[in-house]
Amino acid sequence: MDFLFAVFLGIVEGITEFLPISSTGHLIVAGAPFGYTADNYATFFISIQLGAILAVCWEYRARLIHVALTLHTSSASRRLIVNLLVAMLPASIVGVLLKETLEHYLFAPVPVACALIVGAIVIFIAEKRYRRSANAVRIQSTDDIRWTDALKVGLAQVFALIPGTSRSGSTIIGAMLFGFSRVAATEFSFFLAIPVMFAATFYSLWKDGKMLSSLHDSLFLAVGFVFAFISAFFCVRWLLRYISCHDFIPFAWYRIGFGVFILVTWYANVIVWQ
């Protein structure tokens, strides 16, 4: 049953990591009724997110290889790396300082539900503003991003430390509010996920390496990791096609529906959320 649930959690992670609906929130909610809580499985939750991130690395492998090979000759490649480092800095600092506090108080289904609903309202506001000022979009691609723009996106990403907010949601919607096109915001969110999740995974394993102390736990993590990669691979390709002609409003409605479901079942004691 452990390994079947690792498959399930891996698929949940892969599908939700790059959609603005919060992968961490979904992992917390999916695991809580069965005892897979953030207290006991924080390292697993973070590590399988790396599997999803590797799907982005594979999808953008040509671009990433080009950046690596031309870093010493191309100002555009150097600018992208600088922008990613600047954008990941705020969340990295706040995350290290407040990680344990956030996990203790907010890594539970009810706070996740509240964050899902609040995040949905932000998406509605952002999309309404985007439609009104579509001609004011000044950043059409990731090559147009300045370090000051990257810093703004990085500050928006800090809110993603609250489970249920969504890392991709905070960066994509935040970027759109700061003048990014929907495509540029999504791609920069993808690229930003790479250093952020690599850093978070290795930091978590360093702090709590006992997750790999037994063969069972190592296989449990490996199964979730593989299925997160597979499901994320298909989800990333679908999302890139979707945003070419659609907005994020359906995800806002989904967030509200899912958040209300959690709150109603919690209040009515239909599901014992841990």
N, C-alpha and C positions, 0 to 999 in steps of 0.2 A: 504493500500500500504506500510506503514511503516513496518508492521510485515512481509509481503511478502519479503520486501527487507532485513529485519533482517535474514530471512531464507537463502536468497541468499548469504549475506555477511558471515553468519556462515559457509555455505558450502564451499565458497571460502577460508575462513580462515583454515578450517579443512584440505582441500586438499593441500594447499600450505605451511602450517606451517613447515612441516618436509622435504619437497622437496627443493632442492637448487635453488629456483626460487623467493623467497621473498614473504612472506605472507603479510607484511605491504605494500609493493609496490603494490600487487594485490588489497588489500583493498582500497588503495588510488585511484588507477586507476578505479576500479569498482564503487566506490562511487562518484567520482568527477563529472561526467556528470549529476548526479541527485541531487547534492547539499550536499552529505554526505562527507564533507571535513574533513581533520584532525583537522582543527581549532575547529570545532564544535563537532566532534565525536571521538577525540583522546582517551577518556576514554573507549568508546565502543569498539574501535579497539583493545585496549590493553586487555580489560576484556574478550573478546571472545577468545583471544589467550589462556587464562587460561583454557577455555573449551577444547581446543585442547591438552594442556599439560596434563590434567587429563586423556586423552585417553592413553597417554604414561604411566602414573601412573598405570592405570588398566592393560595394556599389560605387564608391568614389576612388577606387584604387588608382586609376589613371591620373586623376587630379592630384592625389596625395603623392604619388611617385614623382610626378612632374615638379611639385613644390619642393620635395626633398632633393631632387637632382639639380634644381636651378636656384637653390637658396642663396648661393654665393654670387649669382649673376643677375637674378631677377628681383627688382624692387617690389613687384607685385607679390612674389612668393614670400619675401621677407615681411612685407606689410601684413599678409594674412597670418603669419606666425605671431607677429607682435600683437595683432588684434585679438587672437585667441588667448594669448597669455594675459593680456589686459582684462579681457572679459571674464576669465576664470578666477581672477584674483579676489574679487569681493566675496563670492560664495565660498572660496577656499578658506579665507580668513575666518569668516563667520561660522562656517561649518566646523572648523577645528575648535573654536572657542565654545560653541553651543551644542555640539553634536549630542552629548549625553543628556543634556537638559531637554532638547527637542524630542529625543527618543523616549524619554521618561514620561513626558506630559502629552505629546501630540501623536505618537505612533499608535493610534487606536482608531477603530472604525468611526466613532462619533465625531472626533475632531476632523477626520478625513472627510466625512459627509459635509460638514460645515464648510471646509475649504473647497470642496467640489462645487457647492452652490455659489459661494462668493466668486470663485474663479469663472463660473459661467456668466455672472453679471458683468465681469470685466471683459469677457469675450464679446458680449452684446455691445458694450460701449465702444470697444475698439473697432469692431466691424462697422458700426454705424458711423464712427468718425472716419474710417478708411473710405467708405463709400462717398461721404460728403467731400473729402479732400483727396480723391484719387489722383488728381492732377498735381497735387503737392508732393507726391512721392519723389524723393530725391536720390534714393539709393536703389538702383535697379538690379545690381548684382553684388556679389561679395567683393569684387575688385574695387567697388566705389566706397567701401567702408573706411572711415578714419578711426584713429585710436579713441577719439572722444565718443564716437558712435558705439564702439565696442565696449567702452566703459559703461555707457548707459544700459546696454544689454546685460552686462555683467551685474549691474546693480539690480536689474529686474530679476535676474536669476537667483538672487538671494532669497526671494520669496518662495522659490522652489524647495527650500529646506523644510518648509512646512508641508508635511505629507498631505496629498490631496490637491495641492496647487498645480503640480506638473512642471517638471523642468522644461520640457519642450514647449508647454503652454506659456510659461512665464517668459521664455526667451523669444518665442515667435510673436506672441501678442505684444510684448514689450517693444520688440523691434518695429513692429507695424506702427505702434504709437509714436515711435521716434523717426518715422519717415522712410522705413524700409518697404520695398514691395513685398508682396506675400511670398514670392519665390525666393527672393534674397533673404528674407527673414527665416524661412524654413531651412534653406541650405546652410546659413550661418549657424542655426541651432544644431543642425546635424554635425557640422565641423566642431562646434564648441563641445558637443557631447564627448568627443574622443578624448581630449586631455582630461576633462573633468572626471569621466568615469574610470579612466585608467588610474588617475590619482586616488579617487575614492576607494577603488577596489584594493589597491596595494596598501593604502593606509588602513583599511579595515582588516585585511589579512595580517598586517603587522601588529595591529592592536589586539586581534582576536584570532590568532592562528590555530586555535584548537579545533576549528571547523575542519581542518585537514589532518587531524591527528589520528583518524581511524579510516580504514578502507571504506566502511559504509558511508561515512560522512563525505569522503572524497568522491565516491561514485554518485552520491545524492547530488552534490554540487555539479559534477560533470554532466549528469543527465539534464538538469535544469539549464545549464550553460548551453548545451547543444541545441535543445529545443527552443531556447530563447533566440539563438542565432538564426535558426531556420525560419521561425515565424516572423522575426524582425526583417529578414531579407525580403520576404514577400510584402510585408506591410510598408516598408520604405518605398518600394517600387510603386505600390498602389497609391501612397500618399503623394508622391511626386506627380503622378497623373491627375490625381484628384484636385490638387491646388491650382492646376493650370486653368481650371474653369469653374471652381466652386469656392465658397467661403467656409469659415469655421463655425457657422451658426448651428449646424446639426450637432456638433460636439458639445456646444453649450447646453442644448436641450438634453442631451444624453447625461451630462454632468448633473443637471438639476434632477432628472428622473432617478439616477442612481443614488444621489445624495438623499433625496426624499425617501427612497426605499429603505436606506440604512436607518434613517432617523425614525421612520414609522415602525419598522420591525423592532428597533431598539426600545422605543417607547411602549409598544404593545407587548413587549417581551416575547415576540414570536421567535426571534433568534437571540441566543445568548452571546452577544458580542463581547469578546475578551478585550 
